[in-house]
Amino acid sequence: METNPSAVINEQKKNEKSMVVNTLRAFNFRNFNNVEIDFCDSVNIIKGMNAQGKTNLLESILLSLSAKSHRESNYRNFIGQYADSASVYLNGVDIDGLDFEVEASFSEEKSLSINGRTIRRRSELGSMFSFIFFGPDELSIIKGAPYQRRAFLDEAVSKLTPEYSLLLGSYTKALRQRNAFLKEYNIKPSEEMLGVYDLALAEYGSKVLKQRIRFLKEFLPFLKEGYAEIASSAEKISVNYYTDTAVFDDSYKEKYLSLLKQSRKEDLFYKTTKYGIHHDDFIVFLDGRQARQFASQGQQRSVAVCLKVSMIKLIKQIRGCDTVVLLDDIMSELDSVRQKNLLKLLCGMQTFITCVDDSFAANISDKNVYSVKNANVKRI
């Protein structure tokens, strides 16, 4: 019996999970007094001159999906001038095909709820939503400081394993407690208590390291494929992870405990924990040479973009869902070839792109274009 190819494709699409953002409403958020926008499920281009509010719109979406801004930790700064409170409403379909409405509110306190249920932990959002955000600051991830690469790594692992953020939080809490204890050690000396903090750091740190290493092994094939597609290059890309113990297996915990004990005098002198996964790093290589030192600016940008795009492919394979993509003023940083390659890779996914000049999208037929001027949004 012959098979109808169209029927097969339609059945595959029906079985695929695809997250979609439908409508955004924002009140007194940043420079927007009252805005409501309906989005399409393909490409949404948000264009306008600088300082008009394009990034604020993207930030409101990001904030609703992650309970976190890419540029602001003080939630009171979300509240518009002369207002006492701000709110953002976002509705759509989550990765399981279920309708959702997020309400994020900011006044004396901040709160976030989904379908009326208050969200207590950001990790709860990870099981419902899948999105990738990429802003111009992240183009410097390759040549930037180690904390920038760790931030990418921790975000990436959390998207595939929502419980990872809880694990990392436990490590961070133990680190904060140990550092506080180091500052007061001369007043309340206790080798036994310091040993308790060391054990907690080693326990959580070994688990965090194991998750990071496992992720990078799964990620590398997608990174190699993505770089070839984005940069149109035959260069070989690879990644090395660096940790203080130079140990990556189950012996890490004991090695780290030993290292913490050896460094106690130094830690007590400087009142901080010198060693641990909070100082780890991963370095990207092109043809065996460190990209941050030897790659051109164009190559570094290709790698940075590739890190994000490759995550989309890995999420698709592991979680079985398409990802909402948020690109904040990225296209102006890429040449026409990389623009074209990036848009090709994002085909079929709901994408939000802020820009001043939207000429890169001239050949995209399925798109909505919105103009932002003086905090007013108009579809054009």
VMD Tcl script that draws the C-alpha trace (Angstrom):
set ca {
  {0.00 0.00 0.00}
  {1.36 3.41 -0.98}
  {1.84 6.11 1.65}
  {0.76 9.70 1.15}
  {3.84 11.88 1.93}
  {1.66 14.87 2.86}
  {-0.31 12.79 5.33}
  {2.92 11.61 6.98}
  {4.23 15.17 7.31}
  {0.93 16.42 8.74}
  {0.87 13.58 11.27}
  {4.43 14.38 12.34}
  {3.54 18.04 12.83}
  {0.47 17.09 14.84}
  {2.62 15.01 17.19}
  {5.29 17.69 17.59}
  {5.11 20.02 20.57}
  {5.43 23.69 19.76}
  {5.26 26.51 22.27}
  {3.64 29.76 21.11}
  {3.19 33.22 22.62}
  {-0.10 34.73 21.45}
  {-0.79 38.03 23.23}
  {1.13 40.48 25.38}
  {-0.48 43.15 27.55}
  {1.62 45.53 29.63}
  {0.55 48.32 32.00}
  {2.96 50.91 33.37}
  {5.85 48.62 32.45}
  {9.01 50.64 31.80}
  {7.98 53.34 29.30}
  {4.68 51.65 28.28}
  {1.52 52.95 29.89}
  {-0.86 50.56 28.18}
  {0.03 48.26 25.31}
  {-1.58 45.13 23.84}
  {-0.06 43.13 20.99}
  {-1.18 39.98 19.19}
  {1.71 37.98 17.73}
  {1.93 35.52 14.86}
  {3.38 32.06 15.38}
  {6.26 32.65 12.92}
  {8.49 35.76 12.74}
  {7.60 38.88 14.74}
  {9.79 41.88 13.92}
  {9.79 44.77 16.38}
  {11.45 47.76 14.73}
  {12.13 51.33 15.75}
  {14.87 53.77 16.63}
  {16.88 53.38 19.79}
  {15.35 54.24 23.20}
  {11.77 53.81 21.96}
  {10.95 50.64 23.92}
  {11.77 47.71 21.63}
  {13.91 45.93 24.20}
  {11.34 46.67 26.91}
  {8.79 44.61 24.97}
  {11.18 41.71 24.62}
  {12.10 42.02 28.29}
  {8.44 41.78 29.33}
  {8.11 38.49 27.42}
  {11.33 37.15 28.93}
  {10.26 38.23 32.40}
  {6.92 36.44 32.05}
  {8.49 33.18 30.86}
  {11.44 33.08 33.27}
  {10.65 35.42 36.19}
  {13.98 37.07 35.40}
  {15.19 40.03 33.37}
  {18.33 39.90 31.26}
  {19.42 43.34 32.46}
  {17.71 44.23 35.73}
  {17.57 42.71 39.22}
  {15.72 45.53 40.99}
  {12.08 44.88 40.08}
  {11.03 48.39 41.12}
  {12.76 49.66 37.99}
  {10.12 47.83 35.93}
  {7.52 50.30 37.21}
  {6.95 53.23 34.90}
  {7.48 56.83 35.87}
  {4.71 58.36 38.04}
  {3.13 54.92 38.60}
  {2.87 52.86 41.79}
  {2.68 49.45 40.15}
  {3.20 47.62 36.88}
  {1.85 44.42 35.41}
  {2.44 42.19 32.40}
  {0.05 39.56 31.01}
  {1.18 36.95 28.53}
  {-0.89 34.14 27.08}
  {-0.19 31.34 24.67}
  {0.37 27.59 24.48}
  {3.04 25.83 26.57}
  {5.27 22.94 25.46}
  {2.57 20.40 26.35}
  {-0.01 22.11 24.14}
  {-1.91 23.60 27.09}
  {-3.19 27.18 27.21}
  {-1.47 29.44 29.71}
  {-1.75 32.97 31.01}
  {1.07 34.48 32.98}
  {0.54 37.52 35.19}
  {3.62 39.32 36.48}
  {2.93 42.13 38.97}
  {5.25 44.66 40.55}
  {4.39 47.07 43.36}
  {5.59 46.88 46.96}
  {6.30 43.24 46.19}
  {6.70 41.22 43.01}
  {4.61 38.22 42.10}
  {4.13 35.88 39.18}
  {1.26 33.49 38.59}
  {0.25 31.06 35.86}
  {-3.45 30.46 35.30}
  {-4.07 31.97 38.73}
  {-1.53 29.80 40.57}
  {1.30 31.67 42.29}
  {4.78 30.56 41.22}
  {7.20 30.22 44.13}
  {10.29 28.96 42.31}
  {11.69 29.78 38.88}
  {12.33 26.08 38.31}
  {8.56 25.57 38.01}
  {8.60 27.61 34.80}
  {11.25 25.42 33.20}
  {8.92 22.46 32.91}
  {6.30 24.53 31.05}
  {8.20 26.91 28.81}
  {11.02 26.61 26.31}
  {12.69 29.77 25.03}
  {16.08 31.14 24.06}
  {17.08 34.78 24.57}
  {20.04 36.35 22.82}
  {21.11 39.97 23.28}
  {24.11 41.97 22.03}
  {25.95 41.63 25.35}
  {26.10 37.87 24.83}
  {28.16 38.31 21.68}
  {31.08 38.83 24.05}
  {30.63 35.47 25.76}
  {33.61 33.95 23.93}
  {36.13 36.66 24.80}
  {34.41 37.78 27.99}
  {34.91 36.78 31.61}
  {34.43 33.19 32.84}
  {31.26 34.13 34.75}
  {29.58 34.92 31.42}
  {30.28 31.44 30.09}
  {29.21 29.86 33.37}
  {25.97 31.83 33.16}
  {25.33 30.45 29.68}
  {26.16 26.93 30.83}
  {23.94 27.09 33.92}
  {21.03 28.51 31.92}
  {21.45 25.85 29.25}
  {21.57 22.94 31.70}
  {18.51 24.32 33.52}
  {16.51 24.34 30.30}
  {17.08 20.61 29.86}
  {17.01 19.68 33.54}
  {14.79 22.11 35.51}
  {15.95 20.54 38.81}
  {19.48 21.76 38.07}
  {18.65 25.30 39.17}
  {17.67 23.97 42.61}
  {20.94 22.07 42.84}
  {22.95 25.12 41.80}
  {20.97 27.19 44.30}
  {21.93 24.80 47.08}
  {25.61 25.11 46.15}
  {25.35 28.91 46.00}
  {23.69 29.00 49.42}
  {26.41 26.79 50.94}
  {29.08 29.01 49.34}
  {27.46 32.16 50.73}
  {27.27 30.60 54.21}
  {30.91 29.48 54.11}
  {32.10 32.92 53.01}
  {30.07 34.56 55.78}
  {31.59 32.13 58.27}
  {35.09 32.91 57.02}
  {34.50 36.61 57.70}
  {33.53 35.87 61.32}
  {36.00 33.05 61.95}
  {38.37 35.11 64.12}
  {35.44 35.94 66.37}
  {33.90 32.46 66.43}
  {36.59 29.98 65.36}
  {35.36 26.44 64.67}
  {37.22 23.90 62.54}
  {34.25 21.57 62.91}
  {31.77 24.09 61.49}
  {34.09 24.93 58.63}
  {34.24 21.22 57.87}
  {30.44 21.11 57.65}
  {30.45 23.88 55.03}
  {33.27 22.17 53.15}
  {31.27 18.95 53.00}
  {28.16 20.76 51.74}
  {30.16 22.52 49.01}
  {31.79 19.27 47.93}
  {28.48 17.40 47.92}
  {26.58 19.95 45.83}
  {29.60 20.95 43.76}
  {30.24 17.39 42.60}
  {26.62 17.08 41.46}
  {26.71 20.41 39.61}
  {29.95 19.45 37.89}
  {28.53 16.10 36.83}
  {25.52 17.80 35.23}
  {27.67 20.36 33.43}
  {30.02 17.74 32.00}
  {27.15 15.54 30.87}
  {25.52 18.52 29.16}
  {28.67 19.50 27.27}
  {29.10 15.95 25.97}
  {25.52 15.96 24.65}
  {25.87 19.52 23.37}
  {29.12 19.21 21.41}
  {27.72 17.38 18.32}
  {25.03 20.06 17.97}
  {27.64 22.78 18.42}
  {29.77 21.33 15.63}
  {26.79 21.08 13.28}
  {25.52 24.55 14.18}
  {28.86 26.26 13.65}
  {29.20 24.78 10.18}
  {25.74 26.08 9.30}
  {26.05 29.55 10.85}
  {29.62 30.35 9.78}
  {29.63 28.33 6.54}
  {33.08 27.22 7.63}
  {35.04 23.96 7.68}
  {36.85 24.93 10.90}
  {36.65 22.32 13.65}
  {35.03 23.60 16.83}
  {35.61 21.99 20.23}
  {35.15 22.77 23.92}
  {37.32 22.14 26.99}
  {35.99 22.44 30.54}
  {38.30 23.66 33.30}
  {37.91 23.05 37.03}
  {40.27 23.56 39.95}
  {40.74 19.86 40.70}
  {41.31 18.84 37.06}
  {39.13 15.84 37.93}
  {35.77 15.17 36.28}
  {34.70 11.76 37.54}
  {33.26 10.48 40.83}
  {36.51 11.26 42.65}
  {35.84 15.00 42.33}
  {34.15 15.21 45.74}
  {37.13 13.87 47.65}
  {39.59 15.89 45.58}
  {37.62 19.06 46.20}
  {37.37 18.38 49.94}
  {41.12 17.98 50.05}
  {41.61 21.20 48.10}
  {39.31 23.13 50.45}
  {41.26 21.85 53.44}
  {44.58 22.80 51.86}
  {43.38 26.33 51.10}
  {41.82 27.09 54.49}
  {44.57 29.45 55.64}
  {44.37 31.39 52.38}
  {40.57 31.42 52.47}
  {40.62 32.71 56.06}
  {43.08 35.43 55.10}
  {41.06 36.64 52.10}
  {37.67 35.86 53.70}
  {36.41 34.06 50.61}
  {36.37 30.59 49.04}
  {39.09 30.44 46.42}
  {38.28 27.06 44.86}
  {35.11 25.50 43.54}
  {32.75 25.20 40.58}
  {31.90 28.91 41.01}
  {35.29 29.59 39.35}
  {35.06 26.95 36.59}
  {35.20 27.85 32.92}
  {34.83 26.35 29.48}
  {36.90 27.46 26.52}
  {35.90 27.19 22.85}
  {38.56 26.18 20.33}
  {38.61 26.60 16.55}
  {41.01 24.24 14.81}
  {42.73 23.66 18.14}
  {43.29 27.35 18.96}
  {41.43 29.30 21.63}
  {38.67 31.30 19.96}
  {38.87 34.09 22.54}
  {42.53 34.75 21.68}
  {42.97 33.87 18.03}
  {39.54 34.06 16.35}
  {38.44 37.13 14.42}
  {35.54 39.21 15.65}
  {33.31 37.65 13.01}
  {34.33 34.16 14.08}
  {33.70 34.97 17.74}
  {30.25 36.27 16.90}
  {29.52 33.13 14.89}
  {30.49 30.97 17.85}
  {28.39 33.03 20.26}
  {25.33 32.79 18.02}
  {26.03 29.11 17.46}
  {25.99 28.41 21.21}
  {22.41 29.64 21.38}
  {21.17 28.10 18.13}
  {22.66 24.73 19.02}
  {20.69 24.83 22.26}
  {17.49 25.04 20.22}
  {18.39 21.84 18.38}
  {19.35 20.02 21.57}
  {16.11 21.06 23.28}
  {14.20 19.78 20.26}
  {15.84 16.38 20.52}
  {15.68 15.93 24.28}
  {12.41 17.65 25.18}
  {10.70 17.13 21.85}
  {9.48 20.70 21.48}
  {10.14 23.79 19.42}
  {11.56 26.81 21.21}
  {10.44 30.44 21.24}
  {13.41 32.57 20.14}
  {13.99 36.13 21.37}
  {16.68 38.09 19.50}
  {17.42 41.57 20.80}
  {19.24 43.75 18.25}
  {21.41 40.88 17.03}
  {21.01 41.17 13.27}
  {22.90 44.46 13.06}
  {25.94 42.70 14.56}
  {26.04 40.00 11.86}
  {27.00 40.20 8.20}
  {24.45 39.33 5.51}
  {25.67 35.73 5.15}
  {25.35 35.00 8.86}
  {21.97 36.75 8.95}
  {20.70 34.53 6.18}
  {22.08 31.36 7.76}
  {20.60 32.22 11.16}
  {17.14 32.93 9.75}
  {17.25 29.67 7.84}
  {17.97 27.73 11.04}
  {15.12 29.48 12.86}
  {12.59 28.70 10.14}
  {9.47 27.11 11.61}
  {9.93 28.49 15.12}
  {8.18 31.48 16.63}
  {10.81 34.21 16.65}
  {10.88 37.76 18.03}
  {13.48 40.11 16.57}
  {14.10 43.71 17.61}
  {15.92 45.93 15.13}
  {16.36 49.41 13.72}
  {16.60 48.23 10.12}
  {14.52 45.21 9.05}
  {15.96 44.86 5.53}
  {17.35 41.44 6.54}
  {13.75 40.17 6.59}
  {12.82 41.32 3.10}
  {12.48 37.75 1.82}
  {10.49 36.44 4.80}
  {6.88 36.11 3.71}
  {5.30 34.83 6.94}
  {5.91 37.64 9.42}
  {4.36 40.42 11.44}
  {6.14 43.76 11.65}
  {5.53 46.19 14.51}
  {6.73 49.77 14.74}
  {7.66 51.15 18.17}
  {7.85 54.90 18.55}
  {7.56 56.92 21.76}
  {6.25 53.82 23.59}
  {3.46 53.37 21.05}
  {3.27 50.07 19.17}
  {1.64 49.75 15.77}
  {1.52 46.81 13.39}
  {2.59 47.85 9.90}
}
mol new
graphics top color blue
foreach p $ca { graphics top sphere $p radius 0.5 }
foreach p [lrange $ca 0 end-1] q [lrange $ca 1 end] { graphics top cylinder $p $q radius 0.2 }
display resetview
